[in-house]
């Protein structure tokens, strides 16, 4: 009872500590991520405002270019001399609005007095500009024309409380060699169709607002949306953009993930601490007892005792495990000897028959996987034993076993059947492949064996058979027939089994 109460006391306080740490981690991470999302929102809004400003600059540049083209035209230059009304009626038409994107045109003399002002929109063709508009236009162009290569400009101004894009250029001849005679000014409303087209082009819903004086860029969150504005073309015009949060979904998802992560991590940490405490103090003794009882009931089910550190329980587990390891090593050695030939280290007949059962079953299931067997007889090994001694015969067997191992693949099995007979099981080999390997082995195994300062002549006879059914005994019998056929044909050769 005391141990259980102590465990509950420790776990309850650890749980409170982990809960506080999770809340602190969640709050800190959330604040950092909110700052990152706000930074991304500001950057996104800043990029969109810059894109709008660049688009407006391109529009002004185009308007300025068109004003320069019309201003550097002989017909316009002559008009300031003869004031031919036909020039106005012919050139300043609704087609000018459609082709050049111009709402009105004005021609001023060098004293910036209006010579002609004319609206060219289809719905207002022929109307003149108001005096207030003319005064604003006159104030925009220079008093004295500068050098021709700089006598042009463009700006966004407010005319009658409406944003207007204005481009102007000095009037000269087509060769731009004659002295200036006045100014040509093109204007286009910054609202209506142009505003909609620019909104589509920039992918934003911006608007142009009139400022009350100098101001810097401003991007801030206002309630549920983001507000950004930057000055453009002077102190009295600002580009304004109000966006809904672009990353609201990501922010909400991240908040939920952080909360779930805090709960899951805190819960897993508490569970982990509970488990470690229980396992290292109380459960380990019960586990040792259960393992010992299981081992007494069934020696084959014995398992090592878990070691978690270096305390007294771990010392006890290590001592037990060392003893169990020693016993298992002795058992493994006995099992190995039960399947190995003690002289050559090759598999014995029992192990070969087990492997033949496995491979022939696989070959029987898949007709595309043949299985071959080589039976090798060492010619005249008995004569070597009788004349030179069994040590020489053992040396021959060891040398031949080593040479066989060097030639075999990972799936192949070599075994000593007894006396001077060896066998090689060749999974996934047809008769042609088995005969090729057998001939290579015959050549390798027929080399002399060096023993006690003398070369012992060695040759082998090899019989090869390919499984025709799933019977290991049948395959072994067929290989034996082929091997004796090789011996009858003169030894030191390879023979394949031939059905009668």
C-alpha angles and dihedrals in degrees: 000000000000091000092050092049091049091050092052091047093052094044093048092054093043088051092053091048092049091047091052091046091049092051091048092047092047093049094047093046091047092052092049093048092047088054090050092049091047089051090051091049091051092048092049092049091045091052091049092050090049090050091052092048091050091049091051090049090054091050091051091047090052092049091049091050092051091049090052091050093052093040092053093058127112093224091056091045092052092046091066087058104042101021090217109190090207090069090060096044092047101045108024099064137125088272087067089058093048097043102037102027093241126147098187142002132209132188117201129186123231090275087057091246115146116257095175134353119184138168114222103186110123093242095047104030114159098015117131128229120260121255091250091054092048091050091051091049093048090051090054100056120072120265092232122028110247124213112319094246089061101031097111139072147159138213144162112250136171114245115183090345092305124114109242131188110220130189123181138179137178117263114242138138125287092263090051088228101110120087115265117269101184145310135293114207127190122192137187130185114250092213134061118031095359092053092050091048092050091048090054091045093051097037091231139106096230125158134197117239133185116242129212097227144317114345140163130230115287129194119172144142113260111189110298097351141053120249124200134173135171131184116253132190096348143337097298101056128068133178108227126195128179115189135179110235109284095202100042093117092049091046093050092046092049092050091053092046091051091050093047090045091052092050095044096044092045092048093046092047091051091047091048093051090047091051095047093049092048094045099046098047115022110010095050094065090049089046092051089051093049092049093049092050091048090050092051091050095046121012091196090059094057112133131189117261112248117255116206104168140323106297127119093275090052091051089053091048092048093052091049093046093050090054092047091048091053092050092048092049089055090048092049090050091052090049091048092051089049089061101033135075104240095216104045101022089231122130116276129232093272093054091045092053091050091051091046090053091052097046097041090052089053091045090050091053093048118040088193090065110072123187126211134191129205120201112199124196120189105226115233096354088142089057091053091050092048098044104034104018142262091277088065091047090050090050090053091050092049093048093048092047090051092049091050092051091053092057101045129095127230093266095047123098125209120195140173111229094189141289109004097343124104132172135204121201112208114194118198093015125123124209095270093052092044093050091049092052091043092055090049090050092047089055092048095045095047093066117108120270118225113225132163093343097312136093115239115208111229134183134170137206115215129197119196128198134170119217113258096178138011096272117114090194092055093049092048091049092050092049089049090053091050092048092053089047088057091050092049091051090059107286125256092075145095125247131183124218112259118195114236 
